[in-house]
Amino acid sequence: MNINALEWTRKPLDYTIKDDSIEIITKPHTDLWQRTYYHFQNDNAPVLQIQTEEKYFSFVVKTQFDESKRRFDQCGIVMYLDSENWLKASVEYENDTYQHLGSVVTNDGYSDWATTVIDASVKSMWYRFSRREDDYRIEYSTDGVTFNQMRICHMSKGNGKIKFGIYACSPEESSFKAIFSNMQVTDCQWQAHDGQQPD
């Protein structure tokens, strides 16, 4: 993956871009969320993305977050189209016992959040983001070899040119270093459905 092709939607407090990794230092009170349940709109998380019109591909990245320490500290993958249409996946710190591995899909200004609980000792996670036209799949892995499905979703503005990449943020009074490495774009690893045929 050509790191030099990545562009900031919003720059973080501090960052370092190397040939083989990217480090982001989060700023307090940064987040991505739209309306649902909480009724607030937060749209100020640092986002670093690459643009493509390719209809079928997969994007893989490893995240490390040894320093996450405050509720909702997070880093992961993102497809940020505009403030009301985007998706993300990450591990969100909760306390010294557990965290949330989850994803948020936002269509037309309303976010949802799907999660599962994981141990607080987990400090790295791999993600694989795959596109098949305007449908998307998010997977996670603890070793970068075996990936497990988190979610399949449709994006109402996800057909045509998109942007995708990485993000990190700290919604509360916190700051931590997020490290992204092993980034690559490959042929689509999400195979065509071989079960029930379309109507």
FENHU-V673087 format. One record per residue. RES is the residue in three letters. PHI is phi as a letter, one per 40 degrees, with the letter a starting at -180 (* if undefined). OMEGA is omega in degrees with one decimal (NA if undefined). D_CENTER is the distance of its C-alpha to the mean C-alpha in Angstrom with 2 decimals. Layout:
res=(RES:RES)
phi=(PHI:PHI)
omega=(OMEGA:OMEGA)
d_center=(D_CENTER:D_CENTER)
This chain:
res=(MET:ASN:ILE:ASN:ALA:LEU:GLU:TRP:THR:ARG:LYS:PRO:LEU:ASP:TYR:THR:ILE:LYS:ASP:ASP:SER:ILE:GLU:ILE:ILE:THR:LYS:PRO:HIS:THR:ASP:LEU:TRP:GLN:ARG:THR:TYR:TYR:HIS:PHE:GLN:ASN:ASP:ASN:ALA:PRO:VAL:LEU:GLN:ILE:GLN:THR:GLU:GLU:LYS:TYR:PHE:SER:PHE:VAL:VAL:LYS:THR:GLN:PHE:ASP:GLU:SER:LYS:ARG:ARG:PHE:ASP:GLN:CYS:GLY:ILE:VAL:MET:TYR:LEU:ASP:SER:GLU:ASN:TRP:LEU:LYS:ALA:SER:VAL:GLU:TYR:GLU:ASN:ASP:THR:TYR:GLN:HIS:LEU:GLY:SER:VAL:VAL:THR:ASN:ASP:GLY:TYR:SER:ASP:TRP:ALA:THR:THR:VAL:ILE:ASP:ALA:SER:VAL:LYS:SER:MET:TRP:TYR:ARG:PHE:SER:ARG:ARG:GLU:ASP:ASP:TYR:ARG:ILE:GLU:TYR:SER:THR:ASP:GLY:VAL:THR:PHE:ASN:GLN:MET:ARG:ILE:CYS:HIS:MET:SER:LYS:GLY:ASN:GLY:LYS:ILE:LYS:PHE:GLY:ILE:TYR:ALA:CYS:SER:PRO:GLU:GLU:SER:SER:PHE:LYS:ALA:ILE:PHE:SER:ASN:MET:GLN:VAL:THR:ASP:CYS:GLN:TRP:GLN:ALA:HIS:ASP:GLY:GLN:GLN:PRO:ASP)
phi=(*:c:d:c:c:c:b:c:c:a:c:c:d:a:a:b:b:b:c:b:a:b:b:b:c:c:b:d:g:b:a:b:a:b:g:d:g:c:g:b:b:b:a:b:c:c:b:b:b:b:b:a:b:c:c:b:a:b:b:b:a:b:b:b:a:d:c:c:a:b:d:g:d:a:a:i:c:a:b:b:c:a:c:b:a:a:b:a:a:a:b:b:c:b:a:c:b:a:b:b:c:a:a:b:b:b:b:f:g:b:c:b:b:b:b:b:c:b:c:c:c:c:b:a:a:c:b:b:b:b:b:b:f:b:b:b:b:b:b:b:a:c:b:g:b:c:b:b:c:c:a:b:a:b:b:c:b:c:b:g:c:b:b:a:i:b:a:a:a:b:c:b:c:a:a:a:c:b:b:b:a:f:c:a:b:b:d:c:c:c:c:c:c:b:b:d:c:c:c)
omega=(-179.4:-178.3:-178.5:179.0:179.8:179.6:178.9:164.0:171.8:179.5:178.0:177.3:-178.4:179.2:176.7:177.5:178.1:179.7:-173.5:-179.8:175.7:176.8:177.8:172.3:-175.6:176.4:177.9:174.6:173.4:-174.4:168.8:176.0:177.9:163.3:-164.7:175.4:-177.3:177.4:175.2:178.2:177.0:-173.5:-176.0:178.8:173.8:-178.2:179.0:-169.7:172.9:-176.4:178.3:170.1:179.9:-174.4:-175.4:178.0:172.0:178.0:-178.1:175.9:173.5:176.7:174.2:-173.6:-178.8:-173.0:179.0:-169.1:-176.0:-176.5:177.4:169.9:-172.6:172.2:-178.3:-179.1:-179.6:164.5:-175.0:-179.3:171.8:-171.7:-176.2:-179.7:-177.8:171.9:177.3:174.4:-175.6:165.5:179.1:179.3:176.8:177.5:-176.4:177.8:-176.4:176.7:175.7:167.8:-173.2:178.6:176.7:173.7:-178.7:176.1:174.8:170.5:177.5:-177.6:165.2:-176.9:178.1:-173.6:166.3:-177.0:173.1:-177.2:-178.8:179.8:179.4:-177.2:172.6:178.7:173.7:174.9:171.5:-178.1:-176.3:179.6:167.1:-175.5:179.6:173.3:-172.1:178.5:175.9:177.2:176.5:178.6:176.0:-176.5:-179.2:-178.7:-179.5:-179.0:-179.8:-177.3:171.9:-171.3:166.6:-177.7:174.8:177.8:-174.1:176.8:-174.5:178.0:-177.8:-177.2:178.2:171.3:178.9:-179.9:-172.2:176.5:173.4:-179.5:178.1:-175.7:-179.4:-176.6:-172.8:172.8:178.5:178.9:175.2:-178.2:179.9:-179.0:177.6:-179.1:176.5:172.6:-176.2:168.6:-177.0:178.9:178.5:-173.3:177.7:-179.7:-178.2:-179.6:-178.2:-179.4:178.7:177.1:NA)
d_center=(16.71:18.35:16.66:19.30:18.03:14.85:15.49:14.57:14.12:14.91:16.03:15.62:18.78:19.10:17.45:18.78:18.08:19.98:20.71:18.71:16.09:14.45:14.98:13.87:16.14:14.83:17.30:18.50:17.86:14.59:12.11:10.65:12.85:15.59:18.91:18.79:20.88:20.46:21.85:20.27:18.06:15.80:14.38:14.58:11.43:11.48:9.48:10.55:10.68:13.24:15.21:16.67:18.98:18.78:18.77:18.10:15.82:13.21:10.73:10.62:9.62:10.95:9.94:12.99:13.62:17.38:18.09:15.94:18.84:18.63:17.45:13.84:13.01:9.31:6.93:3.93:2.11:3.49:6.99:9.24:12.75:14.62:14.81:15.48:13.40:9.63:6.84:3.57:3.75:5.61:9.36:11.21:14.67:17.57:20.76:22.55:22.83:19.53:15.81:13.46:11.02:9.42:7.53:8.59:10.15:12.33:15.33:18.27:17.53:16.94:13.91:13.94:12.49:13.01:13.34:15.46:17.19:17.09:19.43:18.99:20.14:16.91:15.62:13.54:11.16:10.43:7.96:9.44:8.43:11.89:13.79:17.31:18.57:17.00:15.65:12.33:11.58:8.80:10.47:10.60:13.47:15.42:17.43:15.70:18.47:18.28:15.16:15.17:13.97:11.78:12.14:13.79:13.73:15.53:14.59:17.81:17.19:15.28:18.50:19.62:18.01:14.24:11.90:8.59:7.24:5.80:6.36:8.51:10.99:14.01:15.22:18.59:21.13:19.26:18.04:16.67:15.82:12.44:13.11:11.27:13.67:14.80:12.79:14.45:14.74:17.16:19.14:17.49:17.45:17.30:21.01:22.99:24.07:27.55:28.65:29.96:30.60:29.62:32.30)
